[in-house]
Amino acid sequence: MGRVVVRCAEGHLFSTGAFPMQNLGPGRLGPGRLLRCPRCGRLRSAVPVDLGALSGEEIARAWRWDADALA
Ligand SMILES: [Zn+2]
């Protein structure tokens, strides 16, 4: 099960292994899922992010914020 980079409603990028990738595909990135954002510390609606739309630095930063580590 791969991990995905998601963006919370506040715009924070973080990663999680708890997102159901089987529901995702090209052009099918919504709706979000309620996850605890490690940067807000609150439950937020988070949506998966297309890695192609992010810079390498943004992706690296998102991997360091692990939603599951706080669960
Ligand atoms: Zn957040």
N, CA, C, O and the ligand as a Tripos MOL2 file, in Angstrom:
@<TRIPOS>MOLECULE
protein
  285   283    72     0     0
PROTEIN
NO_CHARGES

@<TRIPOS>ATOM
      1 N           0.8550   -1.1910    0.0000 N.3       1 MET1
      2 CA          0.0000    0.0000    0.0000 C.3       1 MET1
      3 C           0.8890    1.2380    0.0000 C.2       1 MET1
      4 O           1.6700    1.4470    0.9280 O.2       1 MET1
      5 N           0.7710    2.0360   -1.0170 N.am      2 GLY2
      6 CA          1.6240    3.2080   -1.0960 C.3       2 GLY2
      7 C           1.0950    4.3530   -0.2500 C.2       2 GLY2
      8 O          -0.0760    4.3960    0.1280 O.2       2 GLY2
      9 N           1.9780    5.2550    0.0260 N.am      3 ARG3
     10 CA          1.5770    6.4510    0.7300 C.3       3 ARG3
     11 C           1.2670    7.5250   -0.3000 C.2       3 ARG3
     12 O           1.7920    7.5260   -1.4140 O.2       3 ARG3
     13 N           0.4040    8.4290    0.1060 N.am      4 VAL4
     14 CA          0.0440    9.5110   -0.8040 C.3       4 VAL4
     15 C           0.2630   10.8580   -0.1180 C.2       4 VAL4
     16 O           0.1990   10.9840    1.1050 O.2       4 VAL4
     17 N           0.5220   11.8450   -0.9490 N.am      5 VAL5
     18 CA          0.6070   13.2190   -0.4570 C.3       5 VAL5
     19 C          -0.7810   13.8390   -0.5900 C.2       5 VAL5
     20 O          -1.4090   13.7680   -1.6470 O.2       5 VAL5
     21 N          -1.2440   14.4430    0.4890 N.am      6 VAL6
     22 CA         -2.5650   15.0790    0.4840 C.3       6 VAL6
     23 C          -2.4290   16.5250    0.9470 C.2       6 VAL6
     24 O          -1.4250   16.9240    1.5360 O.2       6 VAL6
     25 N          -3.4670   17.2860    0.6610 N.am      7 ARG7
     26 CA         -3.5030   18.6910    1.0570 C.3       7 ARG7
     27 C          -4.7460   18.9190    1.9000 C.2       7 ARG7
     28 O          -5.8510   18.5630    1.4900 O.2       7 ARG7
     29 N          -4.5720   19.5110    3.0810 N.am      8 CYS8
     30 CA         -5.7310   19.7650    3.9330 C.3       8 CYS8
     31 C          -6.4530   21.0290    3.4650 C.2       8 CYS8
     32 O          -5.9750   21.7470    2.5870 O.2       8 CYS8
     33 N          -7.6010   21.2810    4.0630 N.am      9 ALA9
     34 CA         -8.4200   22.4220    3.6540 C.3       9 ALA9
     35 C          -7.7090   23.7450    3.8970 C.2       9 ALA9
     36 O          -8.0720   24.7630    3.3070 O.2       9 ALA9
     37 N          -6.6940   23.7400    4.7650 N.am     10 GLU10
     38 CA         -5.9380   24.9580    5.0480 C.3      10 GLU10
     39 C          -4.7490   25.1020    4.1050 C.2      10 GLU10
     40 O          -4.0190   26.0910    4.1680 O.2      10 GLU10
     41 N          -4.5570   24.1260    3.2410 N.am     11 GLY11
     42 CA         -3.4690   24.2190    2.2730 C.3      11 GLY11
     43 C          -2.1810   23.5210    2.6910 C.2      11 GLY11
     44 O          -1.1850   23.5910    1.9710 O.2      11 GLY11
     45 N          -2.1830   22.8430    3.8510 N.am     12 HIS12
     46 CA         -0.9850   22.1380    4.3040 C.3      12 HIS12
     47 C          -0.8030   20.8440    3.5270 C.2      12 HIS12
     48 O          -1.7690   20.1360    3.2410 O.2      12 HIS12
     49 N           0.4310   20.5460    3.1920 N.am     13 LEU13
     50 CA          0.7430   19.2880    2.5270 C.3      13 LEU13
     51 C           1.2870   18.2990    3.5560 C.2      13 LEU13
     52 O           2.1490   18.6410    4.3660 O.2      13 LEU13
     53 N           0.7820   17.0910    3.5170 N.am     14 PHE14
     54 CA          1.3320   16.0390    4.3690 C.3      14 PHE14
     55 C           1.0810   14.6980    3.6920 C.2      14 PHE14
     56 O           0.4620   14.6330    2.6300 O.2      14 PHE14
     57 N           1.5640   13.6360    4.3140 N.am     15 SER15
     58 CA          1.4430   12.3200    3.6970 C.3      15 SER15
     59 C           0.6710   11.3890    4.6140 C.2      15 SER15
     60 O           0.6340   11.5680    5.8310 O.2      15 SER15
     61 N           0.0650   10.4020    4.0030 N.am     16 THR16
     62 CA         -0.6810    9.4070    4.7650 C.3      16 THR16
     63 C          -0.7230    8.0970    3.9940 C.2      16 THR16
     64 O          -0.6910    8.0760    2.7640 O.2      16 THR16
     65 N          -0.7940    7.0090    4.7450 N.am     17 GLY17
     66 CA         -0.9910    5.7070    4.1160 C.3      17 GLY17
     67 C          -2.4350    5.2850    4.1990 C.2      17 GLY17
     68 O          -2.7970    4.1800    3.7970 O.2      17 GLY17
     69 N          -3.2810    6.1940    4.7380 N.am     18 ALA18
     70 CA         -4.6660    5.8210    5.0540 C.3      18 ALA18
     71 C          -5.6520    6.2300    3.9670 C.2      18 ALA18
     72 O          -6.8640    6.1970    4.1770 O.2      18 ALA18
     73 N          -5.1380    6.6100    2.8250 N.am     19 PHE19
     74 CA         -6.0560    7.0480    1.7790 C.3      19 PHE19
     75 C          -6.3820    5.8910    0.8380 C.2      19 PHE19
     76 O          -5.4710    5.1820    0.4090 O.2      19 PHE19
     77 N          -7.6340    5.6850    0.5120 N.am     20 PRO20
     78 CA         -8.0280    4.5710   -0.3470 C.3      20 PRO20
     79 C          -7.7240    4.8470   -1.8150 C.2      20 PRO20
     80 O          -8.5280    5.4450   -2.5310 O.2      20 PRO20
     81 N          -6.5590    4.4030   -2.2420 N.am     21 MET21
     82 CA         -6.1310    4.7060   -3.6020 C.3      21 MET21
     83 C          -7.0040    4.0440   -4.6640 C.2      21 MET21
     84 O          -7.0510    4.4930   -5.8090 O.2      21 MET21
     85 N          -7.6890    2.9790   -4.2760 N.am     22 GLN22
     86 CA         -8.4760    2.2710   -5.2920 C.3      22 GLN22
     87 C          -9.6250    3.1170   -5.8060 C.2      22 GLN22
     88 O         -10.1960    2.8280   -6.8580 O.2      22 GLN22
     89 N          -9.9620    4.1600   -5.0670 N.am     23 ASN23
     90 CA        -11.0410    5.0380   -5.5040 C.3      23 ASN23
     91 C         -10.5440    6.1470   -6.4170 C.2      23 ASN23
     92 O         -11.3270    6.9450   -6.9310 O.2      23 ASN23
     93 N          -9.2360    6.1840   -6.6080 N.am     24 LEU24
     94 CA         -8.6720    7.3220   -7.3170 C.3      24 LEU24
     95 C          -8.2410    6.9350   -8.7180 C.2      24 LEU24
     96 O          -7.9560    5.7750   -9.0150 O.2      24 LEU24
     97 N          -8.2050    7.9260   -9.5480 N.am     25 GLY25
     98 CA         -7.7390    7.7100  -10.9020 C.3      25 GLY25
     99 C          -7.6580    9.0500  -11.5790 C.2      25 GLY25
    100 O          -7.9870   10.0740  -10.9810 O.2      25 GLY25
    101 N          -7.2230    9.0560  -12.8160 N.am     26 PRO26
    102 CA         -7.1230   10.3270  -13.5420 C.3      26 PRO26
    103 C          -8.4450   11.0760  -13.5340 C.2      26 PRO26
    104 O          -9.4850   10.5100  -13.8700 O.2      26 PRO26
    105 N          -8.4080   12.3310  -13.1580 N.am     27 GLY27
    106 CA         -9.6070   13.1390  -13.1740 C.3      27 GLY27
    107 C         -10.5820   12.8140  -12.0690 C.2      27 GLY27
    108 O         -11.7220   13.2770  -12.0850 O.2      27 GLY27
    109 N         -10.1420   12.0130  -11.1000 N.am     28 ARG28
    110 CA        -11.0710   11.6240  -10.0420 C.3      28 ARG28
    111 C         -10.3780   11.8100   -8.6970 C.2      28 ARG28
    112 O         -10.1110   10.8400   -7.9870 O.2      28 ARG28
    113 N         -10.0920   13.0500   -8.3590 N.am     29 LEU29
    114 CA         -9.3270   13.3340   -7.1460 C.3      29 LEU29
    115 C         -10.1870   13.8370   -5.9990 C.2      29 LEU29
    116 O          -9.6650   14.0490   -4.9040 O.2      29 LEU29
    117 N         -11.4440   14.0310   -6.1970 N.am     30 GLY30
    118 CA        -12.2700   14.4540   -5.0780 C.3      30 GLY30
    119 C         -13.3400   13.4360   -4.8070 C.2      30 GLY30
    120 O         -13.4310   12.4860   -5.5850 O.2      30 GLY30
    121 N         -14.1300   13.5310   -3.8250 N.am     31 PRO31
    122 CA        -14.0720   14.5030   -2.7380 C.3      31 PRO31
    123 C         -13.0150   14.1170   -1.7240 C.2      31 PRO31
    124 O         -12.3860   13.0660   -1.8490 O.2      31 PRO31
    125 N         -12.8190   14.9340   -0.7510 N.am     32 GLY32
    126 CA        -11.7790   14.6810    0.2370 C.3      32 GLY32
    127 C         -12.1690   13.6340    1.2550 C.2      32 GLY32
    128 O         -13.2580   13.0610    1.2220 O.2      32 GLY32
    129 N         -11.2460   13.4120    2.1490 N.am     33 ARG33
    130 CA        -11.4660   12.4730    3.2310 C.3      33 ARG33
    131 C         -11.0250   13.1690    4.5110 C.2      33 ARG33
    132 O         -10.0670   13.9420    4.5170 O.2      33 ARG33
    133 N         -11.7370   12.8840    5.5900 N.am     34 LEU34
    134 CA        -11.4100   13.5430    6.8490 C.3      34 LEU34
    135 C         -10.1880   12.8930    7.4850 C.2      34 LEU34
    136 O         -10.2080   11.7170    7.8490 O.2      34 LEU34
    137 N          -9.1260   13.6800    7.6100 N.am     35 LEU35
    138 CA         -7.8810   13.1870    8.2070 C.3      35 LEU35
    139 C          -7.3870   14.2130    9.2080 C.2      35 LEU35
    140 O          -7.7060   15.3980    9.1130 O.2      35 LEU35
    141 N          -6.5990   13.7380   10.1790 N.am     36 ARG36
    142 CA         -6.0070   14.6860   11.1160 C.3      36 ARG36
    143 C          -4.7440   15.2570   10.4940 C.2      36 ARG36
    144 O          -3.7570   14.5450   10.3050 O.2      36 ARG36
    145 N          -4.7790   16.5260   10.1840 N.am     37 CYS37
    146 CA         -3.6200   17.1820    9.6000 C.3      37 CYS37
    147 C          -2.5510   17.3520   10.6740 C.2      37 CYS37
    148 O          -2.8220   17.9340   11.7240 O.2      37 CYS37
    149 N          -1.3220   16.8450   10.4250 N.am     38 PRO38
    150 CA         -0.2640   16.9740   11.4380 C.3      38 PRO38
    151 C           0.2130   18.4160   11.6010 C.2      38 PRO38
    152 O           0.9480   18.7170   12.5410 O.2      38 PRO38
    153 N          -0.1870   19.2960   10.7130 N.am     39 ARG39
    154 CA          0.2750   20.6830   10.7930 C.3      39 ARG39
    155 C          -0.7590   21.5780   11.4610 C.2      39 ARG39
    156 O          -0.3800   22.5010   12.1820 O.2      39 ARG39
    157 N          -2.0570   21.3400   11.2460 N.am     40 CYS40
    158 CA         -3.0920   22.0470   11.9960 C.3      40 CYS40
    159 C          -3.3350   21.3590   13.3260 C.2      40 CYS40
    160 O          -3.7200   21.9990   14.3050 O.2      40 CYS40
    161 N          -3.1060   20.0340   13.3590 N.am     41 GLY41
    162 CA         -3.4680   19.2530   14.5330 C.3      41 GLY41
    163 C          -4.9630   19.0550   14.6600 C.2      41 GLY41
    164 O          -5.4630   18.7480   15.7430 O.2      41 GLY41
    165 N          -5.6840   19.2290   13.5560 N.am     42 ARG42
    166 CA         -7.1340   19.1210   13.6000 C.3      42 ARG42
    167 C          -7.6110   18.2500   12.4500 C.2      42 ARG42
    168 O          -6.9040   18.0430   11.4640 O.2      42 ARG42
    169 N          -8.8310   17.7440   12.6030 N.am     43 LEU43
    170 CA         -9.4170   16.9800   11.5170 C.3      43 LEU43
    171 C          -9.7840   17.9320   10.3920 C.2      43 LEU43
    172 O         -10.4780   18.9270   10.5990 O.2      43 LEU43
    173 N          -9.3130   17.6140    9.2160 N.am     44 ARG44
    174 CA         -9.5650   18.4550    8.0590 C.3      44 ARG44
    175 C          -9.9670   17.5730    6.8920 C.2      44 ARG44
    176 O          -9.6030   16.3990    6.8230 O.2      44 ARG44
    177 N         -10.7070   18.1460    6.0000 N.am     45 SER45
    178 CA        -10.9910   17.4630    4.7510 C.3      45 SER45
    179 C          -9.7340   17.5500    3.8910 C.2      45 SER45
    180 O          -9.3090   18.6440    3.5190 O.2      45 SER45
    181 N          -9.1430   16.4120    3.5760 N.am     46 ALA46
    182 CA         -7.8970   16.3770    2.8110 C.3      46 ALA46
    183 C          -8.1360   15.6830    1.4750 C.2      46 ALA46
    184 O          -8.8820   14.7080    1.3810 O.2      46 ALA46
    185 N          -7.4910   16.2080    0.4580 N.am     47 VAL47
    186 CA         -7.6230   15.6140   -0.8660 C.3      47 VAL47
    187 C          -6.2300   15.2340   -1.3750 C.2      47 VAL47
    188 O          -5.2520   15.9220   -1.0800 O.2      47 VAL47
    189 N          -6.1390   14.1450   -2.1350 N.am     48 PRO48
    190 CA         -4.8450   13.7470   -2.6820 C.3      48 PRO48
    191 C          -4.3390   14.7770   -3.6780 C.2      48 PRO48
    192 O          -5.1200   15.4170   -4.3820 O.2      48 PRO48
    193 N          -3.0390   14.9230   -3.7280 N.am     49 VAL49
    194 CA         -2.4100   15.9100   -4.5880 C.3      49 VAL49
    195 C          -1.6640   15.1970   -5.7110 C.2      49 VAL49
    196 O          -1.0070   14.1790   -5.4930 O.2      49 VAL49
    197 N          -1.7770   15.7360   -6.8820 N.am     50 ASP50
    198 CA         -1.0180   15.2280   -8.0200 C.3      50 ASP50
    199 C           0.4450   15.6340   -7.8520 C.2      50 ASP50
    200 O           0.7750   16.8200   -7.8920 O.2      50 ASP50
    201 N           1.3250   14.6380   -7.6620 N.am     51 LEU51
    202 CA          2.7320   14.9510   -7.4130 C.3      51 LEU51
    203 C           3.3670   15.7190   -8.5650 C.2      51 LEU51
    204 O           4.3450   16.4420   -8.3740 O.2      51 LEU51
    205 N           2.8150   15.5620   -9.7460 N.am     52 GLY52
    206 CA          3.3540   16.2750  -10.8930 C.3      52 GLY52
    207 C           3.1590   17.7760  -10.8000 C.2      52 GLY52
    208 O           3.8050   18.5480  -11.5090 O.2      52 GLY52
    209 N           2.2440   18.1830   -9.9000 N.am     53 ALA53
    210 CA          1.9570   19.6080   -9.7550 C.3      53 ALA53
    211 C           2.7930   20.2470   -8.6510 C.2      53 ALA53
    212 O           2.6850   21.4480   -8.4070 O.2      53 ALA53
    213 N           3.6300   19.4440   -7.9780 N.am     54 LEU54
    214 CA          4.4130   19.9600   -6.8590 C.3      54 LEU54
    215 C           5.8920   19.9980   -7.2260 C.2      54 LEU54
    216 O           6.3460   19.2560   -8.0970 O.2      54 LEU54
    217 N           6.6380   20.8720   -6.5530 N.am     55 SER55
    218 CA          8.0850   20.8810   -6.7130 C.3      55 SER55
    219 C           8.6820   19.7590   -5.8680 C.2      55 SER55
    220 O           8.0270   19.2350   -4.9670 O.2      55 SER55
    221 N           9.9280   19.3940   -6.1660 N.am     56 GLY56
    222 CA         10.5960   18.3620   -5.3870 C.3      56 GLY56
    223 C          10.6820   18.7250   -3.9200 C.2      56 GLY56
    224 O          10.5630   17.8670   -3.0450 O.2      56 GLY56
    225 N          10.8900   20.0080   -3.6580 N.am     57 GLU57
    226 CA         11.0080   20.4550   -2.2670 C.3      57 GLU57
    227 C           9.6750   20.3180   -1.5400 C.2      57 GLU57
    228 O           9.6330   19.9130   -0.3780 O.2      57 GLU57
    229 N           8.5950   20.6540   -2.2240 N.am     58 GLU58
    230 CA          7.2670   20.5270   -1.6090 C.3      58 GLU58
    231 C           6.9570   19.0720   -1.2870 C.2      58 GLU58
    232 O           6.3920   18.7630   -0.2380 O.2      58 GLU58
    233 N           7.3330   18.1850   -2.2000 N.am     59 ILE59
    234 CA          7.0680   16.7600   -1.9860 C.3      59 ILE59
    235 C           7.8850   16.2470   -0.8040 C.2      59 ILE59
    236 O           7.3710   15.5240    0.0500 O.2      59 ILE59
    237 N           9.1710   16.6310   -0.7610 N.am     60 ALA60
    238 CA         10.0370   16.1750    0.3280 C.3      60 ALA60
    239 C           9.5020   16.6490    1.6760 C.2      60 ALA60
    240 O           9.5380   15.9160    2.6650 O.2      60 ALA60
    241 N           9.0050   17.8810    1.7010 N.am     61 ARG61
    242 CA          8.4660   18.4320    2.9470 C.3      61 ARG61
    243 C           7.2020   17.6760    3.3480 C.2      61 ARG61
    244 O           6.9890   17.3870    4.5260 O.2      61 ARG61
    245 N           6.3770   17.3620    2.3720 N.am     62 ALA62
    246 CA          5.1240   16.6550    2.6610 C.3      62 ALA62
    247 C           5.3960   15.2660    3.2380 C.2      62 ALA62
    248 O           4.6710   14.8050    4.1190 O.2      62 ALA62
    249 N           6.4510   14.5940    2.7360 N.am     63 TRP63
    250 CA          6.7430   13.2560    3.2530 C.3      63 TRP63
    251 C           7.1370   13.3160    4.7210 C.2      63 TRP63
    252 O           6.9110   12.3610    5.4640 O.2      63 TRP63
    253 N           7.7290   14.4360    5.1460 N.am     64 ARG64
    254 CA          8.1730   14.5280    6.5380 C.3      64 ARG64
    255 C           7.0030   14.7470    7.4930 C.2      64 ARG64
    256 O           7.1220   14.4960    8.6920 O.2      64 ARG64
    257 N           5.8850   15.2090    6.9670 N.am     65 TRP65
    258 CA          4.6830   15.3750    7.7930 C.3      65 TRP65
    259 C           3.8190   14.1360    7.6150 C.2      65 TRP65
    260 O           3.1140   13.9930    6.6160 O.2      65 TRP65
    261 N           3.8830   13.2520    8.5870 N.am     66 ASP66
    262 CA          3.2140   11.9630    8.4580 C.3      66 ASP66
    263 C           1.9680   11.9490    9.3420 C.2      66 ASP66
    264 O           2.0730   11.9330   10.5680 O.2      66 ASP66
    265 N           0.8100   11.9560    8.7290 N.am     67 ALA67
    266 CA         -0.4440   11.9970    9.4970 C.3      67 ALA67
    267 C          -0.5870   10.7730   10.4090 C.2      67 ALA67
    268 O          -1.1390   10.8710   11.5050 O.2      67 ALA67
    269 N          -0.0920    9.6340    9.9530 N.am     68 ASP68
    270 CA         -0.3010    8.3950   10.7030 C.3      68 ASP68
    271 C           0.5730    8.3310   11.9530 C.2      68 ASP68
    272 O           0.2530    7.6160   12.9020 O.2      68 ASP68
    273 N           1.6740    9.0770   11.9530 N.am     69 ALA69
    274 CA          2.5850    9.0530   13.1030 C.3      69 ALA69
    275 C           1.9060    9.6490   14.3310 C.2      69 ALA69
    276 O           2.2930    9.3440   15.4590 O.2      69 ALA69
    277 N           0.8980   10.4950   14.1260 N.am     70 LEU70
    278 CA          0.2320   11.1580   15.2450 C.3      70 LEU70
    279 C          -1.0220   10.4200   15.6820 C.2      70 LEU70
    280 O          -1.5900   10.7120   16.7340 O.2      70 LEU70
    281 N          -1.4440    9.4770   14.8790 N.am     71 ALA71
    282 CA         -2.7230    8.8120   15.1440 C.3      71 ALA71
    283 C          -2.6440    7.9520   16.4120 C.2      71 ALA71
    284 O          -3.6290    7.3170   16.7900 O.2      71 ALA71
    285 ZN         -3.5590   21.5770    7.9030 Zn       72 ZN72
@<TRIPOS>BOND
     1     1     2 1
     2     2     3 1
     3     3     4 2
     4     3     5 am
     5     5     6 1
     6     6     7 1
     7     7     8 2
     8     7     9 am
     9     9    10 1
    10    10    11 1
    11    11    12 2
    12    11    13 am
    13    13    14 1
    14    14    15 1
    15    15    16 2
    16    15    17 am
    17    17    18 1
    18    18    19 1
    19    19    20 2
    20    19    21 am
    21    21    22 1
    22    22    23 1
    23    23    24 2
    24    23    25 am
    25    25    26 1
    26    26    27 1
    27    27    28 2
    28    27    29 am
    29    29    30 1
    30    30    31 1
    31    31    32 2
    32    31    33 am
    33    33    34 1
    34    34    35 1
    35    35    36 2
    36    35    37 am
    37    37    38 1
    38    38    39 1
    39    39    40 2
    40    39    41 am
    41    41    42 1
    42    42    43 1
    43    43    44 2
    44    43    45 am
    45    45    46 1
    46    46    47 1
    47    47    48 2
    48    47    49 am
    49    49    50 1
    50    50    51 1
    51    51    52 2
    52    51    53 am
    53    53    54 1
    54    54    55 1
    55    55    56 2
    56    55    57 am
    57    57    58 1
    58    58    59 1
    59    59    60 2
    60    59    61 am
    61    61    62 1
    62    62    63 1
    63    63    64 2
    64    63    65 am
    65    65    66 1
    66    66    67 1
    67    67    68 2
    68    67    69 am
    69    69    70 1
    70    70    71 1
    71    71    72 2
    72    71    73 am
    73    73    74 1
    74    74    75 1
    75    75    76 2
    76    75    77 am
    77    77    78 1
    78    78    79 1
    79    79    80 2
    80    79    81 am
    81    81    82 1
    82    82    83 1
    83    83    84 2
    84    83    85 am
    85    85    86 1
    86    86    87 1
    87    87    88 2
    88    87    89 am
    89    89    90 1
    90    90    91 1
    91    91    92 2
    92    91    93 am
    93    93    94 1
    94    94    95 1
    95    95    96 2
    96    95    97 am
    97    97    98 1
    98    98    99 1
    99    99   100 2
   100    99   101 am
   101   101   102 1
   102   102   103 1
   103   103   104 2
   104   103   105 am
   105   105   106 1
   106   106   107 1
   107   107   108 2
   108   107   109 am
   109   109   110 1
   110   110   111 1
   111   111   112 2
   112   111   113 am
   113   113   114 1
   114   114   115 1
   115   115   116 2
   116   115   117 am
   117   117   118 1
   118   118   119 1
   119   119   120 2
   120   119   121 am
   121   121   122 1
   122   122   123 1
   123   123   124 2
   124   123   125 am
   125   125   126 1
   126   126   127 1
   127   127   128 2
   128   127   129 am
   129   129   130 1
   130   130   131 1
   131   131   132 2
   132   131   133 am
   133   133   134 1
   134   134   135 1
   135   135   136 2
   136   135   137 am
   137   137   138 1
   138   138   139 1
   139   139   140 2
   140   139   141 am
   141   141   142 1
   142   142   143 1
   143   143   144 2
   144   143   145 am
   145   145   146 1
   146   146   147 1
   147   147   148 2
   148   147   149 am
   149   149   150 1
   150   150   151 1
   151   151   152 2
   152   151   153 am
   153   153   154 1
   154   154   155 1
   155   155   156 2
   156   155   157 am
   157   157   158 1
   158   158   159 1
   159   159   160 2
   160   159   161 am
   161   161   162 1
   162   162   163 1
   163   163   164 2
   164   163   165 am
   165   165   166 1
   166   166   167 1
   167   167   168 2
   168   167   169 am
   169   169   170 1
   170   170   171 1
   171   171   172 2
   172   171   173 am
   173   173   174 1
   174   174   175 1
   175   175   176 2
   176   175   177 am
   177   177   178 1
   178   178   179 1
   179   179   180 2
   180   179   181 am
   181   181   182 1
   182   182   183 1
   183   183   184 2
   184   183   185 am
   185   185   186 1
   186   186   187 1
   187   187   188 2
   188   187   189 am
   189   189   190 1
   190   190   191 1
   191   191   192 2
   192   191   193 am
   193   193   194 1
   194   194   195 1
   195   195   196 2
   196   195   197 am
   197   197   198 1
   198   198   199 1
   199   199   200 2
   200   199   201 am
   201   201   202 1
   202   202   203 1
   203   203   204 2
   204   203   205 am
   205   205   206 1
   206   206   207 1
   207   207   208 2
   208   207   209 am
   209   209   210 1
   210   210   211 1
   211   211   212 2
   212   211   213 am
   213   213   214 1
   214   214   215 1
   215   215   216 2
   216   215   217 am
   217   217   218 1
   218   218   219 1
   219   219   220 2
   220   219   221 am
   221   221   222 1
   222   222   223 1
   223   223   224 2
   224   223   225 am
   225   225   226 1
   226   226   227 1
   227   227   228 2
   228   227   229 am
   229   229   230 1
   230   230   231 1
   231   231   232 2
   232   231   233 am
   233   233   234 1
   234   234   235 1
   235   235   236 2
   236   235   237 am
   237   237   238 1
   238   238   239 1
   239   239   240 2
   240   239   241 am
   241   241   242 1
   242   242   243 1
   243   243   244 2
   244   243   245 am
   245   245   246 1
   246   246   247 1
   247   247   248 2
   248   247   249 am
   249   249   250 1
   250   250   251 1
   251   251   252 2
   252   251   253 am
   253   253   254 1
   254   254   255 1
   255   255   256 2
   256   255   257 am
   257   257   258 1
   258   258   259 1
   259   259   260 2
   260   259   261 am
   261   261   262 1
   262   262   263 1
   263   263   264 2
   264   263   265 am
   265   265   266 1
   266   266   267 1
   267   267   268 2
   268   267   269 am
   269   269   270 1
   270   270   271 1
   271   271   272 2
   272   271   273 am
   273   273   274 1
   274   274   275 1
   275   275   276 2
   276   275   277 am
   277   277   278 1
   278   278   279 1
   279   279   280 2
   280   279   281 am
   281   281   282 1
   282   282   283 1
   283   283   284 2
@<TRIPOS>SUBSTRUCTURE
     1 MET1         2 RESIDUE 1 A MET
     2 GLY2         6 RESIDUE 1 A GLY
     3 ARG3        10 RESIDUE 1 A ARG
     4 VAL4        14 RESIDUE 1 A VAL
     5 VAL5        18 RESIDUE 1 A VAL
     6 VAL6        22 RESIDUE 1 A VAL
     7 ARG7        26 RESIDUE 1 A ARG
     8 CYS8        30 RESIDUE 1 A CYS
     9 ALA9        34 RESIDUE 1 A ALA
    10 GLU10       38 RESIDUE 1 A GLU
    11 GLY11       42 RESIDUE 1 A GLY
    12 HIS12       46 RESIDUE 1 A HIS
    13 LEU13       50 RESIDUE 1 A LEU
    14 PHE14       54 RESIDUE 1 A PHE
    15 SER15       58 RESIDUE 1 A SER
    16 THR16       62 RESIDUE 1 A THR
    17 GLY17       66 RESIDUE 1 A GLY
    18 ALA18       70 RESIDUE 1 A ALA
    19 PHE19       74 RESIDUE 1 A PHE
    20 PRO20       78 RESIDUE 1 A PRO
    21 MET21       82 RESIDUE 1 A MET
    22 GLN22       86 RESIDUE 1 A GLN
    23 ASN23       90 RESIDUE 1 A ASN
    24 LEU24       94 RESIDUE 1 A LEU
    25 GLY25       98 RESIDUE 1 A GLY
    26 PRO26      102 RESIDUE 1 A PRO
    27 GLY27      106 RESIDUE 1 A GLY
    28 ARG28      110 RESIDUE 1 A ARG
    29 LEU29      114 RESIDUE 1 A LEU
    30 GLY30      118 RESIDUE 1 A GLY
    31 PRO31      122 RESIDUE 1 A PRO
    32 GLY32      126 RESIDUE 1 A GLY
    33 ARG33      130 RESIDUE 1 A ARG
    34 LEU34      134 RESIDUE 1 A LEU
    35 LEU35      138 RESIDUE 1 A LEU
    36 ARG36      142 RESIDUE 1 A ARG
    37 CYS37      146 RESIDUE 1 A CYS
    38 PRO38      150 RESIDUE 1 A PRO
    39 ARG39      154 RESIDUE 1 A ARG
    40 CYS40      158 RESIDUE 1 A CYS
    41 GLY41      162 RESIDUE 1 A GLY
    42 ARG42      166 RESIDUE 1 A ARG
    43 LEU43      170 RESIDUE 1 A LEU
    44 ARG44      174 RESIDUE 1 A ARG
    45 SER45      178 RESIDUE 1 A SER
    46 ALA46      182 RESIDUE 1 A ALA
    47 VAL47      186 RESIDUE 1 A VAL
    48 PRO48      190 RESIDUE 1 A PRO
    49 VAL49      194 RESIDUE 1 A VAL
    50 ASP50      198 RESIDUE 1 A ASP
    51 LEU51      202 RESIDUE 1 A LEU
    52 GLY52      206 RESIDUE 1 A GLY
    53 ALA53      210 RESIDUE 1 A ALA
    54 LEU54      214 RESIDUE 1 A LEU
    55 SER55      218 RESIDUE 1 A SER
    56 GLY56      222 RESIDUE 1 A GLY
    57 GLU57      226 RESIDUE 1 A GLU
    58 GLU58      230 RESIDUE 1 A GLU
    59 ILE59      234 RESIDUE 1 A ILE
    60 ALA60      238 RESIDUE 1 A ALA
    61 ARG61      242 RESIDUE 1 A ARG
    62 ALA62      246 RESIDUE 1 A ALA
    63 TRP63      250 RESIDUE 1 A TRP
    64 ARG64      254 RESIDUE 1 A ARG
    65 TRP65      258 RESIDUE 1 A TRP
    66 ASP66      262 RESIDUE 1 A ASP
    67 ALA67      266 RESIDUE 1 A ALA
    68 ASP68      270 RESIDUE 1 A ASP
    69 ALA69      274 RESIDUE 1 A ALA
    70 LEU70      278 RESIDUE 1 A LEU
    71 ALA71      282 RESIDUE 1 A ALA
    72 ZN72       285 GROUP 0 **** ****
